[in-house]
């Protein structure tokens, strides 16, 4: 079966496993009961079956509608009538109020429900992300901070990862999220710089890289007061391949990430989630993912690279691997070969 709108047949290594129905349904029922969104469902992640069946999910706060219209993403968006059109996207970027039509109000009880779901699922690593909310003065930073605090109160032994949007390049908004002291601050670069106008027309590669650099500087400043038994907070990013980038461009993103002070990177195959999104330019073979992991490792990065890898997929495992690498580092910091 060809992929939606792409006209390309998926290779054998991209077959999705059928989930075990019992726990899969139980996870979905719990999320419905607590009226919580997940990126697994809203973004049509191919790993939803595996994650729900294992009793985990990535919480999507601040509603299920985004003010951006990134062309790789299936999450619902509000704004221009032709939101997948670059012209419409530019209009929304210039006028966030126009893009805000139909967005839900910030729910003050949402952080508590996220924490309750995490407790009832027995999560040891909790991942919280959001739609982009350009209509909010703080970009949703306050809700992220409240969610981290709620999880800390309910599950003090759990680690918490936040996958944040660019927060409008607002330093104060980022500072508010960082003040909650998540164990991982994640922000995705998503693709190579050259493809931003086609893939992320309302975002800036340089802006996302700057956000990661600011987060990394904060993490290193916090190191003396990190929680007992753990090193400083980690900074993480992710990108997709198969959108038309070259191998050299991916290597350049890895170098940029390392230069910004990022600790961990995820790299996965882009899969067209619906017919309105960009088609797949190519299916990247497993050997190429292995190459990226090796190149990233040479830069001092912890890299998870495979076709089905996503930002929050098995995020706890990448955290533990990254923590181990940090604890093994000499006092002067990571080494690069």
Secondary structure, DSSP 8 states (H G I E B T S, - for coil): -B-TTT--B--GGG------HHHHHHHHHHHHHTT-EEHHHHTT-TTHHHHHHTT---EEES-SEES---TT--SEE-SSTTTTSHHHHHHHHH-HHHHTTT-----TTHHHHHHHHHHHHT-SEEEEEE---TTSTTTTHHHHHHHHHHHHHH-TTSEEEEE---GGG-HHHHHHHHHT--SEEE---BS-GGGHHHH-TTS-HHHHHHHHHHHHHHHHHHGGG--TTS-S-EEEEEEEESSS--HHHHHHHHHHHHHHT--EEEEEE----STTS--------HHHHHHHHHHHHHTT-EEEESTT--TTTTHHHHHHHHHHHHHTSBTTB----
